Amino acid sequence: MKALKSGIAIALLGLGLGVLPAQAHSPEEHAAHMASQAADPHAGHQGHTSAQPGAEVTFADVPLLDQDGRELRLKDDLVGDRIVVMGFVYTSCTTVCPVISAIMQKLQNQLGERAGTEVQLISLSIDPLRDTPERLHEYAGRFGAGDGWRWLTGSNAAVSETLKGLGTWTANYAEHPPLIMVGDGRSQQWTRFYGFTDPAVLMARVEELRAARAHGGHDHTALLQEIRP
């Protein structure tokens, strides 16, 4: 457990954000399956890259709520034809999720004014029974989330259907892997990054998708990639 906490702290410090406060909650929920990743906070971007075929990403046509309590549809209201960076978290998590959110925060800073216009940042709660819009609003404030970074929750059924369409659903939310998706709503090119991925790697993927748009076509990669440590 000490190694787990140490790995999380190193990951946060490596992002230049320090150890952020979190709600009191036992980290044992994550410890068993995340110890190896946490012990190596760079695992998300030091491993080999592999493009693996998989089911095409789909967006469930279900109502979700953002951190301000506004009802919206993921595809129509947020993804559209934007480039999207999407993380999966829950607010009572004290291990993996703060690192994922810190990565997203740094990416938001790097994007600047492009966040929310050209590039949409999304954090989707995988614990909708507890993560109300009010709770997400408070949590988002810890990471300085701006207008271009939406935090989503909804009914348990709506969130489960959304996660299944994205290929990120797990039977037990406490056993989810650290994961950030980057994709283009226009071309439907998507990449899943597993582990604590360096924001620079995510930004590079965003720029690749932008470049592909500039050339009027796809980026000649598979419709779905999975990048694993």
C-alpha positions in Angstrom: 0.0 0.0 0.0 2.9 2.4 0.8 4.3 1.7 -2.7 0.9 2.4 -4.2 0.6 5.8 -2.5 4.2 6.6 -3.3 3.7 5.9 -7.0 0.6 8.1 -7.1 2.5 10.9 -5.4 5.4 10.6 -7.9 2.9 10.6 -10.8 1.3 13.8 -9.6 4.6 15.5 -8.9 5.8 14.4 -12.3 2.9 16.4 -13.8 4.0 19.5 -11.8 0.8 19.5 -9.8 1.7 18.1 -6.4 -0.6 15.9 -4.4 -4.1 17.2 -4.7 -6.7 16.8 -1.9 -9.2 14.1 -2.3 -12.3 13.0 -0.4 -11.7 10.4 2.3 -12.1 7.0 0.8 -10.2 3.7 1.2 -7.7 3.2 -1.6 -7.9 -0.5 -1.1 -10.6 -0.6 -3.8 -8.0 0.2 -6.4 -4.8 -1.2 -4.8 -5.0 -4.8 -5.9 -5.3 -4.2 -9.6 -3.5 -0.9 -9.9 -0.4 -1.5 -7.8 1.8 -2.2 -10.8 0.7 0.9 -12.7 1.0 3.1 -9.7 4.5 1.8 -8.9 5.5 2.9 -12.4 3.8 6.3 -13.0 5.3 6.4 -16.5 3.8 3.1 -17.6 1.3 4.8 -19.8 3.8 6.1 -22.3 6.9 4.0 -22.0 5.4 0.8 -23.3 5.2 -0.2 -26.9 2.4 1.0 -29.1 0.1 -1.5 -30.7 -2.8 -1.0 -33.0 -5.4 -3.6 -32.3 -8.7 -4.1 -34.2 -11.8 -3.7 -32.2 -15.5 -2.6 -32.2 -16.2 0.8 -33.6 -16.9 3.4 -30.9 -20.6 4.3 -30.6 -22.3 7.0 -28.6 -25.5 5.9 -26.8 -28.4 8.3 -27.4 -29.2 8.8 -23.7 -29.5 11.9 -21.6 -26.5 12.8 -19.3 -25.9 15.6 -16.9 -22.9 17.9 -16.7 -21.4 19.4 -13.6 -23.8 22.4 -13.9 -26.9 20.1 -14.0 -27.5 20.7 -17.7 -29.0 17.7 -19.6 -27.1 16.9 -22.8 -26.3 14.1 -25.3 -22.7 13.1 -25.5 -22.5 12.9 -29.3 -24.7 15.8 -30.3 -23.8 18.3 -27.6 -20.2 17.6 -26.8 -18.4 15.4 -29.4 -20.0 16.7 -32.6 -17.2 17.1 -35.1 -14.7 18.1 -32.5 -11.5 16.4 -31.4 -12.2 14.9 -28.0 -10.1 13.8 -25.0 -12.1 11.8 -22.5 -11.1 10.4 -19.1 -13.0 8.1 -16.8 -13.1 8.8 -13.1 -15.1 8.8 -9.9 -14.9 11.4 -7.2 -14.4 9.2 -4.1 -11.3 7.5 -5.7 -8.1 8.5 -4.0 -5.6 6.6 -6.2 -5.8 6.5 -10.0 -8.5 9.1 -10.6 -6.7 12.1 -9.2 -3.8 11.3 -11.5 -6.1 11.0 -14.6 -7.7 14.3 -13.7 -4.3 15.9 -13.2 -3.3 14.7 -16.6 -6.4 16.2 -18.1 -5.8 19.5 -16.2 -2.3 19.8 -17.7 -3.7 19.1 -21.2 -6.3 21.8 -20.7 -3.5 24.3 -19.8 -1.6 23.3 -22.9 -4.6 23.6 -25.2 -5.5 27.1 -23.9 -8.3 28.7 -25.9 -8.7 25.6 -28.1 -10.2 23.8 -25.2 -14.0 23.6 -25.7 -13.9 24.9 -29.3 -11.6 22.8 -31.4 -10.9 20.2 -28.7 -13.4 19.1 -26.2 -12.3 17.7 -22.8 -14.7 15.3 -21.0 -14.5 13.5 -17.7 -17.2 10.8 -17.3 -18.1 9.5 -13.9 -18.2 5.8 -13.6 -20.0 6.0 -10.3 -23.2 7.9 -11.2 -25.1 6.7 -8.1 -22.8 8.9 -5.9 -21.5 11.4 -8.3 -24.2 14.0 -8.6 -23.7 17.2 -10.7 -23.1 19.1 -7.5 -20.4 16.7 -6.4 -18.8 16.8 -9.8 -18.9 20.6 -9.8 -17.0 20.7 -6.5 -14.5 18.1 -7.8 -14.0 19.8 -11.1 -13.1 23.0 -9.2 -10.1 21.2 -7.6 -8.6 20.8 -11.1 -9.4 24.3 -12.4 -11.8 22.9 -15.0 -12.9 25.6 -17.5 -15.8 25.8 -19.9 -14.1 23.5 -22.3 -13.9 20.6 -19.8 -17.3 19.0 -19.1 -17.8 16.5 -16.3 -20.6 14.0 -16.9 -22.9 11.8 -14.8 -26.5 10.6 -15.2 -28.7 7.6 -14.3 -26.9 4.4 -13.7 -28.5 2.9 -16.9 -27.5 5.9 -19.0 -23.9 5.9 -17.9 -23.6 2.1 -18.3 -25.0 2.3 -21.8 -22.6 5.1 -22.6 -19.6 3.2 -21.2 -20.5 0.0 -23.1 -20.8 2.0 -26.4 -17.3 3.4 -25.7 -15.9 0.0 -24.9 -14.9 1.1 -21.4 -17.5 -0.5 -19.2 -16.5 -2.7 -16.2 -18.8 -4.7 -13.9 -17.2 -3.1 -10.9 -16.4 0.6 -11.2 -13.7 0.3 -8.6 -11.7 -2.0 -10.9 -11.6 0.2 -13.9 -8.2 0.7 -15.5 -6.6 4.1 -15.9 -7.8 5.2 -19.3 -8.0 8.3 -21.5 -9.5 8.2 -25.0 -8.5 10.6 -27.8 -10.6 10.8 -30.9 -12.1 12.8 -33.8 -15.8 13.1 -33.9 -15.6 13.9 -37.6 -13.5 11.0 -38.8 -14.3 8.5 -36.0 -10.6 7.8 -35.4 -10.2 6.8 -31.7 -7.3 5.7 -29.5 -7.5 4.3 -26.0 -4.5 5.2 -23.9 -4.1 2.9 -20.8 -1.9 3.9 -17.9 -0.7 7.3 -16.7 -0.1 8.8 -20.1 2.1 11.8 -20.4 0.0 14.8 -21.5 2.6 15.4 -24.2 1.6 12.1 -25.7 -2.0 13.0 -25.7 -1.3 16.4 -27.2 0.7 14.7 -29.9 -2.3 12.5 -30.8 -4.5 15.6 -30.9 -2.1 17.3 -33.3 -2.0 14.2 -35.5 -5.8 14.3 -35.8 -5.6 18.0 -36.6 -3.0 17.4 -39.2 -5.2 14.7 -40.8 -8.0 17.2 -41.0 -5.8 19.7 -42.7 -5.0 17.1 -45.3 -8.6 16.4 -45.8 -8.6 12.7 -44.8 -7.9 10.1 -42.2 -4.6 9.7 -40.5 -4.1 6.2 -42.0 -4.4 4.4 -38.6 -6.9 1.9 -37.5 -10.4 3.2 -36.6 -9.7 2.1 -33.1 -6.3 1.8 -31.4 -5.4 0.6 -27.9 -2.2 1.9 -26.4 -1.2 -0.3 -23.5 1.9 -0.2 -21.2 
